Amino acid sequence: MHPFTIAKGDFPAELNIPIPFSLVSNDVSNDKLVVMPGYWFMYNMYALARNADKYASRDKRIDKSLTIEYDYLAPDSVNEMMDALQLFKQLTATAWATKEQKKQSAKRTAEKR
């Protein structure tokens, strides 16, 4: 499960957002999803800390032999952050290569003229 927030919950399908702590909004006028990575770290760190404490205080189990991690920087969340960094690297490289390819194509077209 990825920790992300949906700005308005009227999405037509299930979402698999591999970038944790993101704000996801549905831009209906442009027919696209907008993902703002790291929204909670940038704009609401207090809520992350508060929720970790809140969840821990609500744990009313008698037998606490099973450890439940409430911290927003739990190992699974940090692993998802590391995976997201790799995704950003791949997407950045793809965007750069596409831009360079367009530059080369435009240069070749200009040379032919």
C-alpha positions as CSV (number, residue, x, y, z in Angstrom):
1,M,0.0,0.0,0.0
2,H,1.4,3.3,-1.0
3,P,0.9,6.3,1.3
4,F,-0.6,9.0,-0.9
5,T,-3.6,11.3,-0.6
6,I,-6.4,11.7,-3.1
7,A,-7.6,15.3,-3.5
8,K,-11.0,14.2,-4.5
9,G,-12.1,10.5,-4.5
10,D,-13.9,10.1,-7.8
11,F,-11.4,8.1,-9.8
12,P,-12.8,5.6,-12.3
13,A,-10.2,2.9,-11.5
14,E,-7.9,1.7,-8.8
15,L,-4.7,3.7,-8.5
16,N,-1.2,2.3,-8.1
17,I,0.9,5.4,-7.4
18,P,4.5,4.2,-6.7
19,I,5.6,7.6,-5.3
20,P,4.9,7.8,-1.5
21,F,3.5,10.8,0.3
22,S,2.1,12.2,-2.9
23,L,-1.0,14.3,-3.5
24,V,-3.1,12.9,-6.4
25,S,-5.7,15.0,-8.1
26,N,-7.9,14.3,-11.1
27,D,-7.6,17.1,-13.7
28,V,-10.9,16.4,-15.4
29,S,-10.7,19.4,-17.8
30,N,-7.4,18.1,-19.2
31,D,-8.3,14.4,-18.8
32,K,-5.3,13.5,-16.7
33,L,-4.1,12.7,-13.2
34,V,-1.8,15.1,-11.5
35,V,0.7,13.6,-9.0
36,M,2.6,16.0,-6.7
37,P,5.4,13.9,-5.2
38,G,6.4,14.5,-1.6
39,Y,3.4,16.7,-0.9
40,W,3.1,15.7,2.8
41,F,6.8,16.3,3.4
42,M,6.6,19.7,1.8
43,Y,3.4,21.0,3.2
44,N,2.1,19.0,6.1
45,M,5.0,17.3,8.1
46,Y,3.0,18.1,11.3
47,A,0.2,15.8,10.1
48,L,2.6,12.9,9.5
49,A,4.1,13.2,13.0
50,R,0.7,13.7,14.6
51,N,-0.8,10.7,12.9
52,A,2.0,8.4,14.0
53,D,1.4,9.4,17.6
54,K,-2.4,9.2,17.1
55,Y,-2.3,5.7,15.7
56,A,0.0,4.5,18.5
57,S,-2.2,5.9,21.2
58,R,-5.3,4.3,19.6
59,D,-3.7,0.8,19.8
60,K,-5.8,-0.8,22.5
61,R,-4.7,-4.3,22.0
62,I,-4.1,-6.4,25.1
63,D,-1.6,-8.7,23.5
64,K,1.0,-6.5,21.7
65,S,3.3,-9.4,20.8
66,L,2.8,-8.4,17.1
67,T,4.8,-5.2,16.5
68,I,3.0,-2.7,14.4
69,E,5.0,0.2,12.9
70,Y,3.2,3.5,13.1
71,D,6.1,5.8,12.0
72,Y,5.8,7.4,8.6
73,L,9.4,6.6,8.0
74,A,8.9,2.9,8.6
75,P,11.1,0.6,6.7
76,D,8.5,-0.2,4.0
77,S,7.9,3.5,3.4
78,V,11.6,4.2,3.1
79,N,11.9,1.3,0.7
80,E,9.1,2.9,-1.4
81,M,10.9,6.2,-1.3
82,M,14.1,4.6,-2.6
83,D,12.1,2.8,-5.4
84,A,10.5,6.2,-6.3
85,L,14.0,7.8,-6.6
86,Q,14.9,5.1,-9.1
87,L,11.7,5.8,-11.0
88,F,12.5,9.5,-11.1
89,K,16.0,8.7,-12.5
90,Q,14.5,6.6,-15.2
91,L,11.9,9.1,-16.1
92,T,14.4,12.0,-16.1
93,A,16.7,10.0,-18.4
94,T,13.9,9.2,-20.8
95,A,12.8,12.8,-20.9
96,W,16.3,14.0,-21.5
97,A,16.9,11.4,-24.3
98,T,13.6,12.4,-25.9
99,K,14.6,16.1,-25.8
100,E,18.0,15.4,-27.2
101,Q,16.6,13.3,-30.0
102,K,14.2,16.1,-31.0
103,K,17.1,18.5,-31.0
104,Q,19.2,16.2,-33.3
105,S,16.2,15.7,-35.6
106,A,15.6,19.5,-35.8
107,K,19.3,20.0,-36.5
108,R,19.3,17.4,-39.3
109,T,16.2,18.9,-40.8
110,A,17.8,22.4,-40.7
111,E,21.0,21.1,-42.3
112,K,19.1,19.6,-45.2
113,R,17.5,22.9,-46.1
